[in-house]
Amino acid sequence: MDDAPAATETASLQGILCECDLDWKLSRDMWWIWNDRDGFAGAEYNDFTNKWHLQVVDLDGQAATLERIEGLLRKRSRIANVHLSNLAWIHSGTFSQHVAGRFLKGRAALLGDAAHVFSSVAGQGLHFAIEDALNLGRKLALTIAGAASPALLQTYETERRERVDNAIQETRLTKSLSRCKAGA
Ligand SMILES: Cc1cc2nc3c(=O)[nH]c(=O)nc-3n(C[C@H](O)[C@H](O)[C@H](O)COP(=O)(O)OP(=O)(O)OC[C@H]3O[C@@H](n4cnc5c(N)ncnc54)[C@H](O)[C@@H]3O)c2cc1C
């Protein structure tokens, strides 16, 4: 949508994500998260890849290495002897959020990540993509069958934008909490 206005929020938080093996005994059924004055570290077990998925804020912007993420994880979790190994992938980037200015234009519609990308702090992307498809698919079916006016399709834009904007606000709050200085 080339004439779309600027995205809703692009404020970013630098961090490192990776999947690897860990030799700790923490439960794989919980989402672990620790905060210190420089940000959070999070860990969740991925049953599909059989590896731990780590997300660690790194405000220093150093190179994303196994050693770097291990150091930050040890510091924030206070599990000093944890070792990371068998890295599947590692990525440094920003926990930022982007929303297209328009989801509908003429006969084109944006859904899923093409319409909105959430910070991984939110963990929202997949179910928002499915909700988009259900919302638009139902309206397309009704319109094509002649059971509803094409004007119904416009409600895809208004309904989905309200949901996305709310999620952005909630994630912004989570991100600002993760930036809080101790004692602030
Ligand atoms: C590391 C990571 C962790 C995540 N964790 C979570 C989470 O915990 N919870 C959550 O809800 N979401 C999570 N997400 C986000 C989630 O994966 C996405 O929001 C979701 O997959 C978006 O679905 P989509 O169908 O819009 O796009 P995609 O899943 O990216 O699908 C787009 C498809 O289009 C194909 N494609 C691209 N270009 C072309 C072309 N020219 N022709 C044909 N095909 C093409 C691509 O190959 C791809 O298969 C995570 C994402 C990442 C990267």
The ligand as a Gaussian input file, in Angstrom:
#p B3LYP/6-31G(d) Opt

LIG

0 1
 C       11.802000     -16.490000      15.757000
 C       10.323000     -16.195000      15.712000
 C        9.514000     -16.523000      16.791000
 C        8.141000     -16.265000      16.753000
 N        7.381000     -16.592000      17.827000
 C        6.059000     -16.372000      17.785000
 C        5.237000     -16.754000      18.892000
 O        5.712000     -17.276000      19.889000
 N        3.903000     -16.526000      18.784000
 C        3.347000     -15.946000      17.691000
 O        2.127000     -15.769000      17.667000
 N        4.104000     -15.563000      16.645000
 C        5.440000     -15.755000      16.678000
 N        6.216000     -15.367000      15.610000
 C        5.611000     -14.621000      14.504000
 C        4.906000     -15.547000      13.508000
 O        5.800000     -16.545000      13.060000
 C        4.433000     -14.696000      12.332000
 O        3.728000     -13.565000      12.814000
 C        3.510000     -15.489000      11.428000
 O        4.208000     -16.594000      10.899000
 C        2.987000     -14.592000      10.309000
 O        2.244000     -15.382000       9.395000
 P        2.088000     -14.928000       7.895000
 O        1.267000     -15.989000       7.251000
 O        1.635000     -13.519000       7.831000
 O        3.564000     -14.906000       7.295000
 P        4.586000     -16.105000       7.117000
 O        4.399000     -17.164000       8.157000
 O        5.938000     -15.443000       7.007000
 O        4.172000     -16.748000       5.738000
 C        4.466000     -16.118000       4.502000
 C        4.738000     -17.208000       3.502000
 O        4.816000     -16.612000       2.204000
 C        5.893000     -17.195000       1.522000
 N        6.321000     -16.251000       0.485000
 C        7.030000     -15.113000       0.626000
 N        7.203000     -14.530000      -0.558000
 C        6.587000     -15.294000      -1.475000
 C        6.403000     -15.206000      -2.875000
 N        6.887000     -14.187000      -3.582000
 N        5.694000     -16.164000      -3.476000
 C        5.175000     -17.204000      -2.781000
 N        5.298000     -17.350000      -1.443000
 C        6.002000     -16.397000      -0.801000
 C        6.946000     -17.434000       2.591000
 O        7.886000     -18.422000       2.191000
 C        6.061000     -17.932000       3.745000
 O        5.852000     -19.315000       3.719000
 C        7.583000     -15.637000      15.621000
 C        8.395000     -15.305000      14.524000
 C        9.753000     -15.580000      14.571000
 C       10.622000     -15.226000      13.364000

